[in-house]
């Protein structure tokens, strides 16, 4: 009988072709799978809460795996060993004991992303924030954020030809905050489409530059055509920041 565990981890996505294993490219999932299989001395399959694209970071990520080993959630030596084997840009923070039917992807009830922009040259933010020196009207960008709550179908912000059954998402939080020359976009939803956050941010930037109006923004969503929305902002400013699960899946 195998036991199911959740892994709570973070990673810097700069050196990876996203989360998911793929041929001829290094991925976070691939590195984790090899490390866990080596330490536990058994074949381990790791399933993530979702897919992050090439260069995207995760300050909070969850995955699950099954193992014949017991009590890994309370084994501090195991946590130390696995972190010692992993590269510096991936960190395991916690192993959680969950029920055997718990699923890191399908049981998640919400996810939160952050997108970072800096408007003054800053050498320490090169790989974790998008440098955009142009003046932005953040108040209008926040007005546009409120409009997102009126819609469910976000086809206009989805990567084309993805294998999903629906493009409907329920956005529960979306806003910009300012700290000196740094901007942070926060968005929470029950699910996200491929490239959705980066496309929304790109379109909101067009509003901030006064290139499009709030009425244009509404029309872009209603038309459901990706080519009418703004360009996708660079991946390196995007972080998966939180994932919420129901309490009853934990032991």
Secondary structure, DSSP 8 states (H G I E B T S, - for coil): --EEEEEEEEE-GGGSS-SS-BTTB--HHHHHHHHHHHHHTS----EESS---TT-EEEEEEEEEEES---GGG-HHHHHHHHHHS-TTEEEEEEEEB-TT--TTTTEEEEEEEEEEESS--GGGTTTSEE--S---HHHHHHHHHHGGG--B-GGGS-TT---S--B--EEEEEEEEETTEEEEEEEES---TTHHHHHHHHHHHHHTTSS-HHHHHHHHHHT-GGGS-----GGGEEEEEEEE-GGGB-
